[in-house]
């Protein structure tokens, strides 16, 4: 087998993978659109403004122990999840 044959084979297989991946994405998008159209009759209440509020990350100070930073980050995550 020549080196160019291997290159062509690898290229062909790569293109097949790309094409098959795109068709799967199209099928998923079509299924999601169909599901959305079926549920379109359901009116959901508006989301509260607090839901969209972003929680700031814990500040990092030079020389501070990593465990303290992680503890503050966990507290921020708990506050965000509590909302």
C-alpha positions in Angstrom: 0.0 0.0 0.0 1.3 3.4 -0.9 1.2 6.4 1.5 -1.1 8.3 -0.8 -3.6 5.4 -0.7 -3.6 5.6 3.1 -4.1 9.4 2.9 -7.0 9.0 0.5 -8.6 6.3 2.6 -8.3 8.4 5.8 -9.8 11.4 4.0 -12.7 9.4 2.7 -13.4 7.9 6.1 -13.2 11.4 7.7 -15.7 12.8 5.2 -18.1 9.9 5.8 -17.9 10.6 9.6 -18.6 14.3 9.0 -21.5 13.7 6.7 -23.1 11.1 9.0 -22.7 13.5 12.0 -24.5 16.2 10.1 -27.4 14.0 9.2 -27.8 13.1 12.9 -27.9 16.7 13.9 -30.5 17.4 11.3 -32.7 14.5 12.6 -32.3 15.9 16.2 -33.3 19.4 15.1 -36.3 18.1 13.2 -37.4 16.0 16.2 -37.0 19.0 18.5 -39.0 21.2 16.2 -41.8 18.6 16.0 -41.8 18.2 19.8 -41.9 22.0 20.2 -44.8 22.3 17.8 -46.7 19.6 19.7 -46.2 21.4 23.0 -46.9 24.9 21.6 -50.4 24.9 23.0 -49.0 25.0 26.6 -48.7 28.5 27.9 -45.9 28.8 30.5 -45.8 31.6 33.0 -43.1 34.3 32.6 -39.8 33.5 34.3 -38.9 35.5 37.4 -36.1 38.1 37.0 -34.1 36.6 39.8 -33.7 33.4 37.7 -31.5 35.3 35.2 -29.3 37.0 37.8 -25.7 35.8 37.6 -23.8 34.8 40.7 -20.2 36.2 40.9 -17.3 33.7 41.3 -15.3 33.8 44.4 -12.4 36.3 44.3 -8.9 34.8 44.2 -6.2 36.4 46.3 -2.5 35.7 45.8 -1.1 33.3 48.4 -4.6 32.3 49.7 -5.1 28.6 50.4 -7.0 26.8 47.6 -9.4 25.2 50.0 -10.6 28.6 51.1 -11.3 29.7 47.5 -13.1 26.4 46.8 -15.2 26.9 50.0 -16.3 30.4 48.9 -17.0 29.1 45.4 -19.2 26.4 46.8 -21.1 29.0 48.9 -21.7 31.0 45.7 -23.0 27.9 43.9 -25.3 27.1 46.8 -26.7 30.6 46.7 -27.3 30.3 42.9 -29.0 26.9 43.4 -31.1 28.1 46.2 -32.7 30.7 43.9 
